[in-house]
Amino acid sequence: MSDLLSLVELAGYVAAILAMSAAVTWAVVKISPSEAAKEQRAREKARAAGGD
């Protein structure tokens, strides 16, 4: 029984680590803008400033 409980705890630990890494990855993707978004903002700023 102790071995079974240890395996369940190990599986829970692995699942928790995977969930945490997925949450951190999601947060980084949402927080940091992509290169395309940066370029689009730069074009809009240039257009608003009287460029093209």
C-alpha positions in Angstrom: 0.0 0.0 0.0 2.8 2.4 0.8 4.4 1.8 -2.7 1.0 2.6 -4.3 0.7 5.8 -2.3 4.3 6.8 -3.3 3.5 6.3 -7.0 0.3 8.4 -6.7 2.3 11.1 -4.9 5.0 11.0 -7.6 2.3 11.2 -10.4 0.8 14.2 -8.5 4.1 15.9 -8.2 4.8 15.4 -11.9 1.4 16.8 -12.8 1.9 19.8 -10.6 5.3 20.6 -12.2 3.8 20.3 -15.7 0.8 22.5 -14.7 3.1 25.1 -13.2 5.3 25.2 -16.3 2.3 25.5 -18.5 1.0 28.4 -16.4 4.3 30.2 -16.6 4.6 29.7 -20.3 1.0 31.0 -20.8 1.8 34.1 -18.7 5.0 34.9 -20.6 3.3 34.6 -23.9 0.5 36.9 -22.8 2.8 39.4 -21.2 5.5 39.8 -23.8 4.3 41.1 -27.1 5.3 39.3 -30.3 7.6 40.8 -32.9 4.6 41.3 -35.3 2.7 43.3 -32.7 5.8 45.5 -32.1 6.1 46.2 -35.8 2.4 47.0 -36.1 2.6 49.4 -33.2 5.6 51.1 -34.8 3.8 51.5 -38.1 0.7 52.9 -36.4 2.9 55.4 -34.5 4.8 56.5 -37.6 1.5 56.9 -39.5 0.0 59.0 -36.6 3.2 61.1 -36.5 2.7 62.1 -40.2 4.7 59.5 -41.9 3.4 57.3 -44.8 
